[in-house]
């Protein structure tokens, strides 16, 4: 499910209570407050017999300012088909950084699985510093060397630092 609403205490509790009341299990989630809004994506498991009642209860949260969209996942989510890498970008902020990087990744068939960005004041200069961290899945068919060269060209044009490092396999 996805949810969004004006941030306030108790939003997560209201969803968690409904999941628990319907015999559900909270499997995974990503949630964040940004610009006074709260947004999240949540994956839960609920007995089939309780699915409709949970969906109805979650949709009723809209009367309290929390909009929930439920997506039924009839099958287990497919595992990532590519090699996982971490991508980091740091540099002086300017319009278009995310667009150019995302365009390059899409061209090579790279899937962005997670992305966090922020702007902050640089310690010495006070200029606005852009930072991004992404977890990406690189397909086996991708020419990683060419991808790196493309990212390095973009980094040079935008005057940012970019690193792309494979995630060590879990044993």
C-alpha positions as a Python dict, from the first residue, in 0.01 Angstrom:
ca = {
    (1, 'X'): (0, 0, 0),
    (2, 'X'): (101, 360, -40),
    (3, 'X'): (-1, 635, 196),
    (4, 'X'): (26, 1011, 207),
    (5, 'X'): (-106, 1282, 432),
    (6, 'X'): (-28, 1592, 633),
    (7, 'X'): (232, 1485, 889),
    (8, 'X'): (116, 1447, 1248),
    (9, 'X'): (172, 1207, 1537),
    (10, 'X'): (-15, 878, 1514),
    (11, 'X'): (-25, 821, 1138),
    (12, 'X'): (186, 505, 1146),
    (13, 'X'): (0, 380, 1454),
    (14, 'X'): (-337, 418, 1281),
    (15, 'X'): (-223, 200, 990),
    (16, 'X'): (-42, -52, 1212),
    (17, 'X'): (-349, -89, 1434),
    (18, 'X'): (-573, -168, 1138),
    (19, 'X'): (-325, -421, 1002),
    (20, 'X'): (-303, -593, 1342),
    (21, 'X'): (-682, -582, 1396),
    (22, 'X'): (-723, -769, 1067),
    (23, 'X'): (-469, -1039, 1154),
    (24, 'X'): (-202, -887, 934),
    (25, 'X'): (173, -894, 956),
    (26, 'X'): (381, -583, 876),
    (27, 'X'): (656, -712, 641),
    (28, 'X'): (847, -405, 524),
    (29, 'X'): (808, -32, 477),
    (30, 'X'): (976, 291, 373),
    (31, 'X'): (828, 607, 520),
    (32, 'X'): (936, 967, 543),
    (33, 'X'): (833, 1319, 633),
    (34, 'X'): (915, 1574, 368),
    (35, 'X'): (789, 1930, 338),
    (36, 'X'): (526, 1882, 608),
    (37, 'X'): (383, 1579, 429),
    (38, 'X'): (417, 1217, 533),
    (39, 'X'): (447, 949, 267),
    (40, 'X'): (518, 581, 275),
    (41, 'X'): (499, 251, 106),
    (42, 'X'): (416, -54, 316),
    (43, 'X'): (404, -424, 244),
    (44, 'X'): (184, -633, 471),
    (45, 'X'): (58, -989, 471),
    (46, 'X'): (-302, -1049, 569),
    (47, 'X'): (-524, -1359, 557),
    (48, 'X'): (-728, -1362, 236),
    (49, 'X'): (-1047, -1368, 442),
    (50, 'X'): (-953, -1030, 599),
    (51, 'X'): (-818, -856, 290),
    (52, 'X'): (-1140, -674, 198),
    (53, 'X'): (-1212, -556, 554),
    (54, 'X'): (-856, -423, 588),
    (55, 'X'): (-879, -245, 253),
    (56, 'X'): (-1212, -84, 353),
    (57, 'X'): (-1075, 26, 692),
    (58, 'X'): (-760, 174, 536),
    (59, 'X'): (-962, 372, 281),
    (60, 'X'): (-1171, 515, 567),
    (61, 'X'): (-854, 683, 698),
    (62, 'X'): (-903, 946, 427),
    (63, 'X'): (-1164, 1110, 651),
    (64, 'X'): (-873, 1173, 891),
    (65, 'X'): (-646, 1312, 619),
    (66, 'X'): (-448, 999, 536),
    (67, 'X'): (-495, 876, 181),
    (68, 'X'): (-417, 505, 134),
    (69, 'X'): (-399, 318, -195),
    (70, 'X'): (-396, -60, -164),
    (71, 'X'): (-224, -275, -425),
    (72, 'X'): (-287, -649, -406),
    (73, 'X'): (23, -860, -458),
    (74, 'X'): (-102, -1205, -551),
    (75, 'X'): (249, -1341, -594),
    (76, 'X'): (571, -1296, -402),
    (77, 'X'): (768, -998, -531),
    (78, 'X'): (1032, -1101, -783),
    (79, 'X'): (1389, -1077, -664),
    (80, 'X'): (1612, -822, -830),
    (81, 'X'): (1751, -964, -1153),
    (82, 'X'): (2065, -751, -1154),
    (83, 'X'): (2378, -683, -955),
    (84, 'X'): (2312, -437, -674),
    (85, 'X'): (2533, -128, -649),
    (86, 'X'): (2534, 191, -444),
    (87, 'X'): (2544, 519, -634),
    (88, 'X'): (2646, 839, -454),
    (89, 'X'): (2644, 1191, -592),
    (90, 'X'): (2779, 1502, -415),
    (91, 'X'): (2823, 1849, -558),
    (92, 'X'): (2704, 2205, -579),
    (93, 'X'): (2328, 2205, -627),
    (94, 'X'): (2182, 2296, -964),
    (95, 'X'): (1866, 2207, -1156),
    (96, 'X'): (1877, 1887, -1359),
    (97, 'X'): (2117, 1667, -1162),
    (98, 'X'): (1860, 1396, -1086),
    (99, 'X'): (1717, 1410, -1439),
    (100, 'X'): (2054, 1363, -1608),
    (101, 'X'): (2164, 1079, -1383),
    (102, 'X'): (1823, 906, -1404),
    (103, 'X'): (1825, 940, -1782),
    (104, 'X'): (2169, 777, -1805),
    (105, 'X'): (2066, 493, -1574),
    (106, 'X'): (1747, 430, -1773),
    (107, 'X'): (1943, 426, -2100),
    (108, 'X'): (2152, 139, -1963),
    (109, 'X'): (1848, -45, -1824),
    (110, 'X'): (1953, 20, -1464),
    (111, 'X'): (1666, 10, -1213),
    (112, 'X'): (1665, 261, -927),
    (113, 'X'): (1544, 59, -628),
    (114, 'X'): (1594, 329, -363),
    (115, 'X'): (1681, 696, -389),
    (116, 'X'): (1740, 957, -120),
    (117, 'X'): (1835, 1315, -201),
    (118, 'X'): (1896, 1623, 10),
    (119, 'X'): (2034, 1972, -12),
    (120, 'X'): (2235, 2123, 271),
    (121, 'X'): (2465, 2413, 335),
    (122, 'X'): (2831, 2331, 264),
    (123, 'X'): (3049, 2357, 575),
    (124, 'X'): (3310, 2604, 451),
    (125, 'X'): (3145, 2799, 169),
    (126, 'X'): (2781, 2800, 276),
    (127, 'X'): (2679, 2716, -83),
    (128, 'X'): (2398, 2467, -131),
    (129, 'X'): (2537, 2116, -156),
    (130, 'X'): (2337, 1841, -330),
    (131, 'X'): (2372, 1484, -204),
    (132, 'X'): (2209, 1170, -340),
    (133, 'X'): (2233, 806, -243),
    (134, 'X'): (2076, 537, -455),
    (135, 'X'): (2059, 161, -454),
    (136, 'X'): (2049, 44, -814),
    (137, 'X'): (2009, -291, -989),
    (138, 'X'): (2236, -330, -1289),
    (139, 'X'): (2116, -592, -1541),
    (140, 'X'): (2360, -859, -1657),
    (141, 'X'): (2339, -719, -2012),
    (142, 'X'): (2466, -374, -1904),
    (143, 'X'): (2817, -270, -2008),
    (144, 'X'): (2924, -144, -1664),
    (145, 'X'): (3241, 15, -1802),
    (146, 'X'): (3039, 224, -2048),
    (147, 'X'): (2789, 311, -1773),
    (148, 'X'): (3076, 435, -1553),
    (149, 'X'): (3221, 642, -1839),
    (150, 'X'): (2878, 796, -1905),
    (151, 'X'): (2833, 882, -1536),
    (152, 'X'): (3186, 1030, -1523),
    (153, 'X'): (3107, 1254, -1824),
    (154, 'X'): (2790, 1375, -1652),
    (155, 'X'): (2983, 1433, -1328),
    (156, 'X'): (3238, 1640, -1516),
    (157, 'X'): (2968, 1846, -1691),
    (158, 'X'): (2775, 1908, -1366),
    (159, 'X'): (3088, 1946, -1150),
    (160, 'X'): (2976, 1679, -903),
    (161, 'X'): (3142, 1369, -761),
    (162, 'X'): (2981, 1036, -851),
    (163, 'X'): (3071, 694, -720),
    (164, 'X'): (2921, 361, -824),
    (165, 'X'): (3026, 71, -604),
    (166, 'X'): (2898, -287, -607),
    (167, 'X'): (2733, -407, -287),
    (168, 'X'): (2923, -699, -135),
    (169, 'X'): (2728, -1024, -154),
    (170, 'X'): (2570, -1135, 175),
    (171, 'X'): (2693, -1471, 299),
}
